[in-house]
Amino acid sequence: MKARRIYPLLWGVAFLVSAYGTYQIVRSLLTTEPDNPARDRIRALIDEADQLLKTLDEQRRA
């Protein structure tokens, strides 16, 4: 008889845990990172380096 009383509690706990997990996943997906000028500058430098490497490869082949 005790098992019959525990099952609804277990289902309720499982539902709450899954709802909380879903909330955390959705929250992490919707949160945007703040603008970071250093990150943007690093990306620009990497792009510039890639462009220079492409130019050097083209000059070597020519």
SEPA-530064 format. One record per residue (C-alpha): residue in three letters; x, y, z; residue number from 1. Coordinates in nm, 3 decimals. Each point is the difference from the previous one (the first is absolute). Example, Ala and Ser with C-alpha at 12.3 -4.5 7.8 and 13.67 -1.06 7.14 Angstrom:
BEGIN
r = ALA | u = 1.230 | v = -0.450 | w = 0.780 | k = 1 $
r = SER | u = 0.137 | v = 0.344 | w = -0.066 | k = 2 $
END
This chain:
BEGIN
r = MET | u = 0.000 | v = 0.000 | w = 0.000 | k = 1 $
r = LYS | u = 0.291 | v = 0.236 | w = 0.060 | k = 2 $
r = ALA | u = 0.123 | v = -0.047 | w = -0.356 | k = 3 $
r = ARG | u = -0.329 | v = 0.131 | w = -0.136 | k = 4 $
r = ARG | u = 0.046 | v = 0.321 | w = 0.197 | k = 5 $
r = ILE | u = 0.361 | v = 0.046 | w = -0.111 | k = 6 $
r = TYR | u = -0.061 | v = -0.028 | w = -0.378 | k = 7 $
r = PRO | u = -0.190 | v = 0.329 | w = -0.040 | k = 8 $
r = LEU | u = 0.272 | v = 0.174 | w = 0.200 | k = 9 $
r = LEU | u = 0.270 | v = -0.149 | w = -0.221 | k = 10 $
r = TRP | u = -0.187 | v = 0.104 | w = -0.315 | k = 11 $
r = GLY | u = -0.040 | v = 0.351 | w = 0.138 | k = 12 $
r = VAL | u = 0.370 | v = 0.026 | w = 0.082 | k = 13 $
r = ALA | u = 0.093 | v = -0.135 | w = -0.345 | k = 14 $
r = PHE | u = -0.228 | v = 0.257 | w = -0.164 | k = 15 $
r = LEU | u = 0.144 | v = 0.287 | w = 0.203 | k = 16 $
r = VAL | u = 0.359 | v = -0.103 | w = -0.072 | k = 17 $
r = SER | u = -0.067 | v = -0.031 | w = -0.373 | k = 18 $
r = ALA | u = -0.185 | v = 0.334 | w = -0.006 | k = 19 $
r = TYR | u = 0.291 | v = 0.170 | w = 0.180 | k = 20 $
r = GLY | u = 0.250 | v = -0.158 | w = -0.239 | k = 21 $
r = THR | u = -0.200 | v = 0.116 | w = -0.300 | k = 22 $
r = TYR | u = -0.021 | v = 0.350 | w = 0.146 | k = 23 $
r = GLN | u = 0.379 | v = 0.013 | w = 0.048 | k = 24 $
r = ILE | u = 0.068 | v = -0.122 | w = -0.355 | k = 25 $
r = VAL | u = -0.238 | v = 0.252 | w = -0.157 | k = 26 $
r = ARG | u = 0.137 | v = 0.278 | w = 0.219 | k = 27 $
r = SER | u = 0.359 | v = -0.079 | w = -0.100 | k = 28 $
r = LEU | u = -0.094 | v = -0.009 | w = -0.369 | k = 29 $
r = LEU | u = -0.180 | v = 0.335 | w = 0.010 | k = 30 $
r = THR | u = 0.264 | v = 0.188 | w = 0.199 | k = 31 $
r = THR | u = 0.225 | v = 0.210 | w = -0.221 | k = 32 $
r = GLU | u = 0.357 | v = 0.086 | w = 0.085 | k = 33 $
r = PRO | u = 0.080 | v = 0.367 | w = 0.064 | k = 34 $
r = ASP | u = 0.206 | v = 0.178 | w = -0.264 | k = 35 $
r = ASN | u = 0.371 | v = -0.048 | w = 0.053 | k = 36 $
r = PRO | u = 0.224 | v = 0.237 | w = -0.196 | k = 37 $
r = ALA | u = 0.307 | v = -0.218 | w = 0.062 | k = 38 $
r = ARG | u = -0.172 | v = -0.304 | w = -0.153 | k = 39 $
r = ASP | u = -0.107 | v = 0.204 | w = -0.302 | k = 40 $
r = ARG | u = 0.353 | v = 0.132 | w = -0.047 | k = 41 $
r = ILE | u = 0.147 | v = -0.351 | w = 0.024 | k = 42 $
r = ARG | u = -0.244 | v = -0.122 | w = -0.264 | k = 43 $
r = ALA | u = 0.093 | v = 0.289 | w = -0.226 | k = 44 $
r = LEU | u = 0.371 | v = -0.078 | w = 0.042 | k = 45 $
r = ILE | u = -0.058 | v = -0.367 | w = -0.080 | k = 46 $
r = ASP | u = -0.196 | v = 0.093 | w = -0.312 | k = 47 $
r = GLU | u = 0.276 | v = 0.235 | w = -0.107 | k = 48 $
r = ALA | u = 0.264 | v = -0.269 | w = 0.055 | k = 49 $
r = ASP | u = -0.203 | v = -0.247 | w = -0.206 | k = 50 $
r = GLN | u = -0.027 | v = 0.252 | w = -0.281 | k = 51 $
r = LEU | u = 0.376 | v = 0.060 | w = 0.008 | k = 52 $
r = LEU | u = 0.068 | v = -0.374 | w = -0.014 | k = 53 $
r = LYS | u = -0.227 | v = -0.034 | w = -0.302 | k = 54 $
r = THR | u = 0.179 | v = 0.288 | w = -0.170 | k = 55 $
r = LEU | u = 0.341 | v = -0.158 | w = 0.069 | k = 56 $
r = ASP | u = -0.117 | v = -0.335 | w = -0.139 | k = 57 $
r = GLU | u = -0.125 | v = 0.170 | w = -0.316 | k = 58 $
r = GLN | u = 0.332 | v = 0.182 | w = -0.042 | k = 59 $
r = ARG | u = 0.198 | v = -0.325 | w = 0.041 | k = 60 $
r = ARG | u = -0.207 | v = -0.176 | w = -0.261 | k = 61 $
r = ALA | u = 0.037 | v = 0.285 | w = -0.249 | k = 62 $
END
